[in-house]
């Protein structure tokens, strides 16, 4: 056990010495990998920050039925009851929004308060909000019901709500696909950068490796410092990428805060959780070590 630990400690010290002996090359490689890693990290931060917003928005469409001006509140309630009975398999909930309640809600919004204050009477109609059950082909079924209800005598207009939620989910799915492609690109960059770094190290120390083999060094002993070299490069690049991502999120959050304030909301981009970041560092280190092993195996066969 002590012998095994000594071998690994020796390999780690050799790898650190090789990194410090060529500081410019080391920093260049780490910077290239870290800049590449920061792109999917920023994308992951956007996804992590957007998912809680989407989860708190009802995905089931709401169909808002705006009644004509002649319809009374009692007729609106009767219509809601009739719809609930006729479409039990489609409707989850039905609620009536009285015109006075809708007006008071708008008046509480500063953006509408001044405009509504000059109106002589309430221009809003009564409305019936229908929440549909989650079902296969939900959007198609919602459109069919909306088309059917438009012909009702008391209904003046029909509006399908929450369609934008589905668009938002589609955007998030697209971002996940982009994140997967970015991860693949990052893997290729890590592989090629570490492969070339280890290749140059192996060719530079060709004579040293040959002498070590002559005195009885095993292939594992020869390869081990290069594996640590690749792993350390991956670790340092990942940590630098996390720092760069955190710095990039600061101006992004400032711009996003100004944009969100115009819509009366607040969204903040955050880094993924600590466990996810730790796993990403480990995965990059393993990938870099595998690339180093591949490179040293190919370039030390002499």
PyMOL commands that set and color helices and strands:
alter all, ss='L'
color gray80, all
select helices_A, chain A and resi 2-21+23-55+73-86+99-107+110-117+138-149+163-204+206-214+219-261+274-299
alter helices_A, ss='H'
color red, helices_A
select strands_A, chain A and resi 62-67+91-97+127-132+155-160
alter strands_A, ss='S'
color yellow, strands_A
deselect
rebuild
show_as cartoon
